[in-house]
Every structure is written in structure tokens, then in C-alpha cells.
Amino acid sequence: MEAADIIEGERVLVANVTKGHRMETYAVPGKRGSGIVETSGSMSHLAKVGDVVCIVTFTMTENPDEIKKIDLNLHGKNNRLE
């Protein structure tokens, strides 16, 4: 979450590329450095281990110059930054 500049409780859209599902939820931190991206509750029915997902955040501002774009690619077995 830190590398992506996502804060605890922030609204996120999770797009499951593997299955074509989209879900809107909020960010909850897990164990730092674990590489785990996890869904819980009813959302857990829409994503399973091994699915490819994109996580999208939103910014509302009156000053577009304040918006920063961060693109991260996590690949491989342990979701490591590349």
C-alpha cells in the first residue's frame, strides 16, 4: 500500500481481470512486505488465489496539478514490485 500511496480506509476499485468482475471497497493494510492482496467478506466470492487484479484509486481535488499518477506492476508468485 505504501508503494502505491494507498492509505488505510481509502476507497478502491478492484477489477478482476481473470473473471471480469469489478468490486468497490476500501483498503485495509496487511502484513508489511507479504505481497498478499486479499479480499474478505462477500468480496471473497469474486476473487480467488491466482486471479489477476488491477487496483484503482480515486482523487478529488480542485487543483489538478496536485494529482500524482503512480503505476505499479506486481508480477510473479509473491507479488513483488518490478
PDB file as gemmi writes it, atoms N, CA and C in Angstrom:
CRYST1    1.000    1.000    1.000  90.00  90.00  90.00 P 1                      
ATOM      1  N   MET A   1       0.827  -1.189   0.000  1.00  0.00           N  
ATOM      2  CA  MET A   1       0.000   0.000   0.000  1.00  0.00           C  
ATOM      3  C   MET A   1       0.873   1.255   0.000  1.00  0.00           C  
ATOM      4  N   GLU A   2       1.973   1.174   0.714  1.00  0.00           N  
ATOM      5  CA  GLU A   2       2.858   2.333   0.794  1.00  0.00           C  
ATOM      6  C   GLU A   2       3.424   2.703  -0.573  1.00  0.00           C  
ATOM      7  N   ALA A   3       3.888   1.719  -1.318  1.00  0.00           N  
ATOM      8  CA  ALA A   3       4.476   1.974  -2.635  1.00  0.00           C  
ATOM      9  C   ALA A   3       3.456   2.565  -3.602  1.00  0.00           C  
ATOM     10  N   ALA A   4       2.198   2.204  -3.434  1.00  0.00           N  
ATOM     11  CA  ALA A   4       1.133   2.701  -4.303  1.00  0.00           C  
ATOM     12  C   ALA A   4       0.478   3.963  -3.751  1.00  0.00           C  
ATOM     13  N   ASP A   5       0.932   4.437  -2.594  1.00  0.00           N  
ATOM     14  CA  ASP A   5       0.387   5.631  -1.950  1.00  0.00           C  
ATOM     15  C   ASP A   5      -1.102   5.464  -1.633  1.00  0.00           C  
ATOM     16  N   ILE A   6      -1.469   4.265  -1.186  1.00  0.00           N  
ATOM     17  CA  ILE A   6      -2.840   3.983  -0.773  1.00  0.00           C  
ATOM     18  C   ILE A   6      -2.881   4.030   0.745  1.00  0.00           C  
ATOM     19  N   ILE A   7      -3.846   4.781   1.291  1.00  0.00           N  
ATOM     20  CA  ILE A   7      -3.937   4.890   2.745  1.00  0.00           C  
ATOM     21  C   ILE A   7      -5.043   3.985   3.285  1.00  0.00           C  
ATOM     22  N   GLU A   8      -4.918   3.621   4.541  1.00  0.00           N  
ATOM     23  CA  GLU A   8      -5.912   2.760   5.181  1.00  0.00           C  
ATOM     24  C   GLU A   8      -7.292   3.410   5.095  1.00  0.00           C  
ATOM     25  N   GLY A   9      -8.260   2.633   4.670  1.00  0.00           N  
ATOM     26  CA  GLY A   9      -9.629   3.124   4.555  1.00  0.00           C  
ATOM     27  C   GLY A   9      -9.942   3.815   3.244  1.00  0.00           C  
ATOM     28  N   GLU A  10      -8.955   3.985   2.382  1.00  0.00           N  
ATOM     29  CA  GLU A  10      -9.172   4.665   1.106  1.00  0.00           C  
ATOM     30  C   GLU A  10     -10.071   3.834   0.196  1.00  0.00           C  
ATOM     31  N   ARG A  11     -10.939   4.505  -0.519  1.00  0.00           N  
ATOM     32  CA  ARG A  11     -11.833   3.855  -1.482  1.00  0.00           C  
ATOM     33  C   ARG A  11     -11.011   3.320  -2.645  1.00  0.00           C  
ATOM     34  N   VAL A  12     -11.249   2.059  -3.005  1.00  0.00           N  
ATOM     35  CA  VAL A  12     -10.550   1.456  -4.137  1.00  0.00           C  
ATOM     36  C   VAL A  12     -11.535   0.666  -4.991  1.00  0.00           C  
ATOM     37  N   LEU A  13     -11.233   0.589  -6.257  1.00  0.00           N  
ATOM     38  CA  LEU A  13     -11.958  -0.256  -7.188  1.00  0.00           C  
ATOM     39  C   LEU A  13     -11.027  -1.410  -7.531  1.00  0.00           C  
ATOM     40  N   VAL A  14     -11.491  -2.626  -7.354  1.00  0.00           N  
ATOM     41  CA  VAL A  14     -10.690  -3.807  -7.678  1.00  0.00           C  
ATOM     42  C   VAL A  14     -11.311  -4.449  -8.913  1.00  0.00           C  
ATOM     43  N   ALA A  15     -10.547  -4.497  -9.981  1.00  0.00           N  
ATOM     44  CA  ALA A  15     -11.010  -5.124 -11.224  1.00  0.00           C  
ATOM     45  C   ALA A  15     -10.323  -6.480 -11.345  1.00  0.00           C  
ATOM     46  N   ASN A  16     -11.107  -7.535 -11.355  1.00  0.00           N  
ATOM     47  CA  ASN A  16     -10.574  -8.883 -11.522  1.00  0.00           C  
ATOM     48  C   ASN A  16     -10.477  -9.141 -13.019  1.00  0.00           C  
ATOM     49  N   VAL A  17      -9.263  -9.052 -13.543  1.00  0.00           N  
ATOM     50  CA  VAL A  17      -9.027  -9.219 -14.977  1.00  0.00           C  
ATOM     51  C   VAL A  17      -9.314 -10.651 -15.409  1.00  0.00           C  
ATOM     52  N   THR A  18      -9.039 -11.596 -14.537  1.00  0.00           N  
ATOM     53  CA  THR A  18      -9.239 -13.012 -14.857  1.00  0.00           C  
ATOM     54  C   THR A  18     -10.710 -13.340 -15.079  1.00  0.00           C  
ATOM     55  N   LYS A  19     -11.580 -12.826 -14.231  1.00  0.00           N  
ATOM     56  CA  LYS A  19     -13.000 -13.202 -14.278  1.00  0.00           C  
ATOM     57  C   LYS A  19     -13.932 -12.112 -14.798  1.00  0.00           C  
ATOM     58  N   GLY A  20     -13.432 -10.891 -14.927  1.00  0.00           N  
ATOM     59  CA  GLY A  20     -14.265  -9.806 -15.435  1.00  0.00           C  
ATOM     60  C   GLY A  20     -15.137  -9.138 -14.386  1.00  0.00           C  
ATOM     61  N   HIS A  21     -14.877  -9.397 -13.116  1.00  0.00           N  
ATOM     62  CA  HIS A  21     -15.650  -8.761 -12.037  1.00  0.00           C  
ATOM     63  C   HIS A  21     -15.020  -7.433 -11.635  1.00  0.00           C  
ATOM     64  N   ARG A  22     -15.870  -6.522 -11.146  1.00  0.00           N  
ATOM     65  CA  ARG A  22     -15.390  -5.284 -10.530  1.00  0.00           C  
ATOM     66  C   ARG A  22     -16.050  -5.150  -9.175  1.00  0.00           C  
ATOM     67  N   MET A  23     -15.283  -4.693  -8.205  1.00  0.00           N  
ATOM     68  CA  MET A  23     -15.818  -4.528  -6.859  1.00  0.00           C  
ATOM     69  C   MET A  23     -15.251  -3.252  -6.254  1.00  0.00           C  
ATOM     70  N   GLU A  24     -16.087  -2.522  -5.564  1.00  0.00           N  
ATOM     71  CA  GLU A  24     -15.660  -1.300  -4.904  1.00  0.00           C  
ATOM     72  C   GLU A  24     -15.634  -1.556  -3.410  1.00  0.00           C  
ATOM     73  N   THR A  25     -14.528  -1.160  -2.776  1.00  0.00           N  
ATOM     74  CA  THR A  25     -14.352  -1.433  -1.361  1.00  0.00           C  
ATOM     75  C   THR A  25     -13.404  -0.405  -0.771  1.00  0.00           C  
ATOM     76  N   TYR A  26     -12.800  -0.709   0.353  1.00  0.00           N  
ATOM     77  CA  TYR A  26     -11.834   0.187   0.975  1.00  0.00           C  
ATOM     78  C   TYR A  26     -10.582  -0.605   1.325  1.00  0.00           C  
ATOM     79  N   ALA A  27      -9.457   0.092   1.414  1.00  0.00           N  
ATOM     80  CA  ALA A  27      -8.164  -0.550   1.645  1.00  0.00           C  
ATOM     81  C   ALA A  27      -7.941  -0.839   3.130  1.00  0.00           C  
ATOM     82  N   VAL A  28      -7.476  -2.042   3.394  1.00  0.00           N  
ATOM     83  CA  VAL A  28      -7.122  -2.466   4.748  1.00  0.00           C  
ATOM     84  C   VAL A  28      -5.693  -3.014   4.682  1.00  0.00           C  
ATOM     85  N   PRO A  29      -4.792  -2.505   5.509  1.00  0.00           N  
ATOM     86  CA  PRO A  29      -3.409  -2.989   5.437  1.00  0.00           C  
ATOM     87  C   PRO A  29      -3.268  -4.413   5.946  1.00  0.00           C  
ATOM     88  N   GLY A  30      -2.339  -5.119   5.343  1.00  0.00           N  
ATOM     89  CA  GLY A  30      -1.993  -6.460   5.794  1.00  0.00           C  
ATOM     90  C   GLY A  30      -0.579  -6.439   6.337  1.00  0.00           C  
ATOM     91  N   LYS A  31       0.029  -7.591   6.417  1.00  0.00           N  
ATOM     92  CA  LYS A  31       1.396  -7.688   6.915  1.00  0.00           C  
ATOM     93  C   LYS A  31       2.349  -7.056   5.906  1.00  0.00           C  
ATOM     94  N   ARG A  32       3.125  -6.086   6.371  1.00  0.00           N  
ATOM     95  CA  ARG A  32       4.065  -5.357   5.515  1.00  0.00           C  
ATOM     96  C   ARG A  32       5.045  -6.323   4.845  1.00  0.00           C  
ATOM     97  N   GLY A  33       5.200  -6.170   3.521  1.00  0.00           N  
ATOM     98  CA  GLY A  33       6.150  -6.969   2.768  1.00  0.00           C  
ATOM     99  C   GLY A  33       5.670  -8.360   2.391  1.00  0.00           C  
ATOM    100  N   SER A  34       4.434  -8.689   2.744  1.00  0.00           N  
ATOM    101  CA  SER A  34       3.941 -10.045   2.470  1.00  0.00           C  
ATOM    102  C   SER A  34       3.594 -10.258   1.000  1.00  0.00           C  
ATOM    103  N   GLY A  35       3.256  -9.186   0.276  1.00  0.00           N  
ATOM    104  CA  GLY A  35       2.842  -9.318  -1.125  1.00  0.00           C  
ATOM    105  C   GLY A  35       1.420  -9.834  -1.278  1.00  0.00           C  
ATOM    106  N   ILE A  36       0.709  -9.964  -0.171  1.00  0.00           N  
ATOM    107  CA  ILE A  36      -0.643 -10.509  -0.225  1.00  0.00           C  
ATOM    108  C   ILE A  36      -1.652  -9.423  -0.580  1.00  0.00           C  
ATOM    109  N   VAL A  37      -2.473  -9.706  -1.582  1.00  0.00           N  
ATOM    110  CA  VAL A  37      -3.631  -8.882  -1.935  1.00  0.00           C  
ATOM    111  C   VAL A  37      -4.828  -9.759  -1.633  1.00  0.00           C  
ATOM    112  N   GLU A  38      -5.663  -9.338  -0.702  1.00  0.00           N  
ATOM    113  CA  GLU A  38      -6.712 -10.215  -0.189  1.00  0.00           C  
ATOM    114  C   GLU A  38      -8.065  -9.510  -0.203  1.00  0.00           C  
ATOM    115  N   THR A  39      -9.100 -10.276  -0.491  1.00  0.00           N  
ATOM    116  CA  THR A  39     -10.465  -9.785  -0.350  1.00  0.00           C  
ATOM    117  C   THR A  39     -11.111 -10.535   0.798  1.00  0.00           C  
ATOM    118  N   SER A  40     -12.114  -9.927   1.401  1.00  0.00           N  
ATOM    119  CA  SER A  40     -12.787 -10.600   2.511  1.00  0.00           C  
ATOM    120  C   SER A  40     -14.284 -10.370   2.404  1.00  0.00           C  
ATOM    121  N   GLY A  41     -15.015 -11.080   3.239  1.00  0.00           N  
ATOM    122  CA  GLY A  41     -16.475 -10.962   3.218  1.00  0.00           C  
ATOM    123  C   GLY A  41     -17.046 -11.411   1.893  1.00  0.00           C  
ATOM    124  N   SER A  42     -18.095 -10.728   1.458  1.00  0.00           N  
ATOM    125  CA  SER A  42     -18.746 -11.127   0.200  1.00  0.00           C  
ATOM    126  C   SER A  42     -17.828 -10.942  -1.001  1.00  0.00           C  
ATOM    127  N   MET A  43     -16.852 -10.054  -0.890  1.00  0.00           N  
ATOM    128  CA  MET A  43     -15.902  -9.836  -1.986  1.00  0.00           C  
ATOM    129  C   MET A  43     -15.062 -11.070  -2.258  1.00  0.00           C  
ATOM    130  N   SER A  44     -14.887 -11.927  -1.255  1.00  0.00           N  
ATOM    131  CA  SER A  44     -14.034 -13.102  -1.439  1.00  0.00           C  
ATOM    132  C   SER A  44     -14.620 -14.083  -2.453  1.00  0.00           C  
ATOM    133  N   HIS A  45     -15.889 -13.949  -2.780  1.00  0.00           N  
ATOM    134  CA  HIS A  45     -16.500 -14.812  -3.791  1.00  0.00           C  
ATOM    135  C   HIS A  45     -16.152 -14.360  -5.209  1.00  0.00           C  
ATOM    136  N   LEU A  46     -15.609 -13.137  -5.337  1.00  0.00           N  
ATOM    137  CA  LEU A  46     -15.329 -12.581  -6.657  1.00  0.00           C  
ATOM    138  C   LEU A  46     -13.859 -12.649  -7.058  1.00  0.00           C  
ATOM    139  N   ALA A  47     -13.001 -13.109  -6.155  1.00  0.00           N  
ATOM    140  CA  ALA A  47     -11.575 -13.221  -6.472  1.00  0.00           C  
ATOM    141  C   ALA A  47     -10.985 -14.412  -5.728  1.00  0.00           C  
ATOM    142  N   LYS A  48     -10.167 -15.160  -6.419  1.00  0.00           N  
ATOM    143  CA  LYS A  48      -9.520 -16.330  -5.836  1.00  0.00           C  
ATOM    144  C   LYS A  48      -8.006 -16.243  -6.032  1.00  0.00           C  
ATOM    145  N   VAL A  49      -7.269 -17.038  -5.285  1.00  0.00           N  
ATOM    146  CA  VAL A  49      -5.815 -17.086  -5.409  1.00  0.00           C  
ATOM    147  C   VAL A  49      -5.443 -17.361  -6.864  1.00  0.00           C  
ATOM    148  N   GLY A  50      -4.528 -16.568  -7.396  1.00  0.00           N  
ATOM    149  CA  GLY A  50      -4.071 -16.739  -8.774  1.00  0.00           C  
ATOM    150  C   GLY A  50      -4.742 -15.815  -9.770  1.00  0.00           C  
ATOM    151  N   ASP A  51      -5.862 -15.189  -9.394  1.00  0.00           N  
ATOM    152  CA  ASP A  51      -6.522 -14.241 -10.294  1.00  0.00           C  
ATOM    153  C   ASP A  51      -5.650 -13.001 -10.481  1.00  0.00           C  
ATOM    154  N   VAL A  52      -5.700 -12.421 -11.673  1.00  0.00           N  
ATOM    155  CA  VAL A  52      -5.008 -11.166 -11.951  1.00  0.00           C  
ATOM    156  C   VAL A  52      -5.975 -10.024 -11.644  1.00  0.00           C  
ATOM    157  N   VAL A  53      -5.547  -9.074 -10.800  1.00  0.00           N  
ATOM    158  CA  VAL A  53      -6.408  -7.953 -10.444  1.00  0.00           C  
ATOM    159  C   VAL A  53      -5.695  -6.627 -10.672  1.00  0.00           C  
ATOM    160  N   CYS A  54      -6.477  -5.591 -10.938  1.00  0.00           N  
ATOM    161  CA  CYS A  54      -5.996  -4.209 -11.005  1.00  0.00           C  
ATOM    162  C   CYS A  54      -6.693  -3.449  -9.890  1.00  0.00           C  
ATOM    163  N   ILE A  55      -5.938  -2.669  -9.131  1.00  0.00           N  
ATOM    164  CA  ILE A  55      -6.494  -1.880  -8.044  1.00  0.00           C  
ATOM    165  C   ILE A  55      -6.406  -0.416  -8.443  1.00  0.00           C  
ATOM    166  N   VAL A  56      -7.549   0.265  -8.428  1.00  0.00           N  
ATOM    167  CA  VAL A  56      -7.645   1.646  -8.888  1.00  0.00           C  
ATOM    168  C   VAL A  56      -8.065   2.523  -7.721  1.00  0.00           C  
ATOM    169  N   THR A  57      -7.388   3.668  -7.563  1.00  0.00           N  
ATOM    170  CA  THR A  57      -7.774   4.631  -6.532  1.00  0.00           C  
ATOM    171  C   THR A  57      -8.309   5.884  -7.209  1.00  0.00           C  
ATOM    172  N   PHE A  58      -8.951   6.726  -6.431  1.00  0.00           N  
ATOM    173  CA  PHE A  58      -9.596   7.927  -6.957  1.00  0.00           C  
ATOM    174  C   PHE A  58      -9.096   9.150  -6.200  1.00  0.00           C  
ATOM    175  N   THR A  59      -9.027  10.288  -6.900  1.00  0.00           N  
ATOM    176  CA  THR A  59      -8.635  11.546  -6.280  1.00  0.00           C  
ATOM    177  C   THR A  59      -9.634  12.618  -6.667  1.00  0.00           C  
ATOM    178  N   MET A  60     -10.087  13.374  -5.665  1.00  0.00           N  
ATOM    179  CA  MET A  60     -10.945  14.537  -5.926  1.00  0.00           C  
ATOM    180  C   MET A  60     -10.194  15.774  -5.446  1.00  0.00           C  
ATOM    181  N   THR A  61     -10.017  16.731  -6.340  1.00  0.00           N  
ATOM    182  CA  THR A  61      -9.285  17.943  -5.987  1.00  0.00           C  
ATOM    183  C   THR A  61      -9.742  19.097  -6.865  1.00  0.00           C  
ATOM    184  N   GLU A  62      -9.571  20.282  -6.344  1.00  0.00           N  
ATOM    185  CA  GLU A  62      -9.848  21.475  -7.145  1.00  0.00           C  
ATOM    186  C   GLU A  62      -8.609  21.919  -7.902  1.00  0.00           C  
ATOM    187  N   ASN A  63      -7.466  21.289  -7.606  1.00  0.00           N  
ATOM    188  CA  ASN A  63      -6.216  21.635  -8.261  1.00  0.00           C  
ATOM    189  C   ASN A  63      -5.629  20.401  -8.939  1.00  0.00           C  
ATOM    190  N   PRO A  64      -5.874  20.226 -10.227  1.00  0.00           N  
ATOM    191  CA  PRO A  64      -5.391  19.036 -10.935  1.00  0.00           C  
ATOM    192  C   PRO A  64      -3.873  18.865 -10.874  1.00  0.00           C  
ATOM    193  N   ASP A  65      -3.130  19.950 -10.628  1.00  0.00           N  
ATOM    194  CA  ASP A  65      -1.675  19.845 -10.527  1.00  0.00           C  
ATOM    195  C   ASP A  65      -1.247  19.023  -9.316  1.00  0.00           C  
ATOM    196  N   GLU A  66      -2.144  18.850  -8.344  1.00  0.00           N  
ATOM    197  CA  GLU A  66      -1.830  18.079  -7.145  1.00  0.00           C  
ATOM    198  C   GLU A  66      -1.896  16.570  -7.392  1.00  0.00           C  
ATOM    199  N   ILE A  67      -2.519  16.163  -8.478  1.00  0.00           N  
ATOM    200  CA  ILE A  67      -2.703  14.736  -8.758  1.00  0.00           C  
ATOM    201  C   ILE A  67      -1.387  14.122  -9.189  1.00  0.00           C  
ATOM    202  N   LYS A  68      -1.045  13.021  -8.551  1.00  0.00           N  
ATOM    203  CA  LYS A  68       0.136  12.290  -8.976  1.00  0.00           C  
ATOM    204  C   LYS A  68      -0.292  10.918  -9.458  1.00  0.00           C  
ATOM    205  N   LYS A  69       0.325  10.480 -10.522  1.00  0.00           N  
ATOM    206  CA  LYS A  69      -0.005   9.194 -11.110  1.00  0.00           C  
ATOM    207  C   LYS A  69       1.063   8.190 -10.716  1.00  0.00           C  
ATOM    208  N   ILE A  70       0.628   7.062 -10.185  1.00  0.00           N  
ATOM    209  CA  ILE A  70       1.552   6.004  -9.786  1.00  0.00           C  
ATOM    210  C   ILE A  70       1.131   4.731 -10.490  1.00  0.00           C  
ATOM    211  N   ASP A  71       2.028   4.166 -11.266  1.00  0.00           N  
ATOM    212  CA  ASP A  71       1.788   2.879 -11.926  1.00  0.00           C  
ATOM    213  C   ASP A  71       2.739   1.861 -11.324  1.00  0.00           C  
ATOM    214  N   LEU A  72       2.188   0.789 -10.801  1.00  0.00           N  
ATOM    215  CA  LEU A  72       2.998  -0.293 -10.250  1.00  0.00           C  
ATOM    216  C   LEU A  72       2.619  -1.584 -10.946  1.00  0.00           C  
ATOM    217  N   ASN A  73       3.581  -2.411 -11.182  1.00  0.00           N  
ATOM    218  CA  ASN A  73       3.324  -3.723 -11.753  1.00  0.00           C  
ATOM    219  C   ASN A  73       3.849  -4.775 -10.790  1.00  0.00           C  
ATOM    220  N   LEU A  74       2.952  -5.612 -10.303  1.00  0.00           N  
ATOM    221  CA  LEU A  74       3.329  -6.700  -9.431  1.00  0.00           C  
ATOM    222  C   LEU A  74       3.211  -7.988 -10.218  1.00  0.00           C  
ATOM    223  N   HIS A  75       4.259  -8.747 -10.234  1.00  0.00           N  
ATOM    224  CA  HIS A  75       4.261  -9.981 -11.026  1.00  0.00           C  
ATOM    225  C   HIS A  75       4.863 -11.119 -10.224  1.00  0.00           C  
ATOM    226  N   GLY A  76       4.601 -12.287 -10.677  1.00  0.00           N  
ATOM    227  CA  GLY A  76       5.234 -13.462 -10.106  1.00  0.00           C  
ATOM    228  C   GLY A  76       4.469 -14.031  -8.921  1.00  0.00           C  
ATOM    229  N   LYS A  77       5.025 -15.057  -8.378  1.00  0.00           N  
ATOM    230  CA  LYS A  77       4.377 -15.833  -7.317  1.00  0.00           C  
ATOM    231  C   LYS A  77       4.102 -15.010  -6.063  1.00  0.00           C  
ATOM    232  N   ASN A  78       4.988 -14.070  -5.731  1.00  0.00           N  
ATOM    233  CA  ASN A  78       4.862 -13.344  -4.463  1.00  0.00           C  
ATOM    234  C   ASN A  78       4.487 -11.872  -4.614  1.00  0.00           C  
ATOM    235  N   ASN A  79       3.947 -11.461  -5.748  1.00  0.00           N  
ATOM    236  CA  ASN A  79       3.521 -10.078  -5.967  1.00  0.00           C  
ATOM    237  C   ASN A  79       4.606  -9.073  -5.599  1.00  0.00           C  
ATOM    238  N   ARG A  80       5.746  -9.183  -6.205  1.00  0.00           N  
ATOM    239  CA  ARG A  80       6.857  -8.271  -5.933  1.00  0.00           C  
ATOM    240  C   ARG A  80       6.887  -7.159  -6.965  1.00  0.00           C  
ATOM    241  N   LEU A  81       7.300  -5.969  -6.552  1.00  0.00           N  
ATOM    242  CA  LEU A  81       7.431  -4.841  -7.480  1.00  0.00           C  
ATOM    243  C   LEU A  81       8.504  -5.122  -8.511  1.00  0.00           C  
ATOM    244  N   GLU A  82       8.198  -4.765  -9.751  1.00  0.00           N  
ATOM    245  CA  GLU A  82       9.193  -4.921 -10.821  1.00  0.00           C  
ATOM    246  C   GLU A  82       9.328  -3.616 -11.564  1.00  0.00           C  
TER     247      GLU A  82                                                      
END                                                                             
